[in-house]
Amino acid sequence: MTENPSSIADFGNAIRTNKFNIVEAVETRFSAINKKNDELNVFLTLFQQQAEIKAKMLDRELFTGHDRGPLHGLPIAVKDIFAMPDYSPTAGSNGIVEFGRDVATVIGRLEHAGAIILGTLNLDEYAAGGTGANVWHGRCKNPFDPSRITGGSSSGSAAAVSAGFCLATLGSDAGGSIRIPAAFCGVFGLKPTYGRVSRFGAVPRTWSMDCIGPIANNIKDLGLIFEVISGHDRFDATSSQQEKFVWLEQRPEHQPRLALLSHPERYQKNLKQYRKTLLAFERHDCKLIEIEIPKLKLYTDYHQRIVKSEAATLHRKALVGAAPALSFEAESVIKDGADILAINYLQALSERGNLLREFVQLVFADADVLVLPVSLEEAPTYQPITDKSSNQIDEEFFAASIFTRFANFLGLPAVTLPTGIGENGMPTAVQVIAPPFKELMMLNLAIELQSKLTQTV
Amino acid sequence: MKDLRKKPDNPPKVDLLGKIIRKPAPDPWQFKVVLESIEIKNPKLYD
């Protein structure tokens, strides 16, 4: 057994100073997974044999002086939506999604950087949910308290890091699917700017808003993974040609200026932890700037038009019974999209650019970032939803996602920053949201904010 | 269903010569161009 490093840098130091080798690190991870996965239901598939072969190869490489960089030999895991060599993902469904011989760009980049994929992770069916409950594969449970939900749809991606199964995972975020489970499981999650990470070879939820991003134990690790997976990809038409992201830790030259909503209680009642966090930031010299975001509900409404229309299009065969069936829950979420008029869908897409310009001018005129709650303050206890109507499900998700969905509609980057433990003993978090392509500033500022929280404790 | 002719979001305007002019609706697929062209005018945190 090897001691468990808590960051990618610690892991790198350990394998380069022979505290343990990569084969031992991989064995330790599988041993932990095999002990606890039956209880938590985090992994759907394990690639133990392939991982051990790759670990031996990477140990040999390091021994002969071939060092691939910070991710060399790093055991990771990914949401079950990515095409891999000889593997088709389930996307949380009762079938598989065929990609032929294609390999997801992010998988290729991670493997080239030396990461070892231990297996694929549980998720809400077709990423169309926010609880981590999955009829076909079982409910993914929160490592902090298995009676509570993980949040979703990247349920396994957050739970795997939280449970200590691996140091980092990949998830995807179309309306909060990285940020919410990261918040509920007490880990860090990055939703990048739209277009900054290729979606080629990944099962879509909504092609106009999907973002792939990392979940990890700390901000620096998010930066290291993001550097590897981001960058232009000619196989994804929406992929951005902006300058490549390079992770670099920087101290800010002035105190952070944080925009916040003037009356967030209008949208959500219990925000005690959020208020407490803001006070801590203010006590440590952050400038707080209260703003109104009068179109917050409009952005969310437009988000829903787009995600529902595109999801119904993607699953049109299943909706008419010509493909493997959807569960009741997934069908409830997806079927309404078939009734959305084309002009309403196109109106939402048409106004997106102008609304983004207006939002940036309004929010980032004097502030570096926007700090908002992520979702409900703490992960709620799991309750089956089979007896609820689709309208009820919609309303509950609308309320709980008011602070996350708009960032997908506007294409903005955001990161979940854990802030402590709440009244019910579960993790709490805020999200830090930045202008497009300002991930480097946002992540560094999040490190600064985290240090202010630590000083408070 | 809402009758778009009664309450148009983009009402036609009549110019001095009496011609009806209508502002074209933005292209739904221009979002990426806008996203990549956003500039922040305030002093940057790390500049």
Interface residues (C-beta under 8 A of the other chain):
Chain A: T193 Y194 G195 S208 T238 S240 Q241 Q242 Q250 P252 E253 H254 P256 I343 L346 L349 S350 E351 R352 G353 N354 L356 R357 V360 F364 A365 D366 A367 D368 G411 P435 P436 F437 K438 L440 M441 N444 L445
Chain B: L4 A25 P26 D27 P28 W29 Q30 F31 K32 V33 V34 L35 E36 I38 I40 K41 N42 P43 K44 L45 Y46 D47
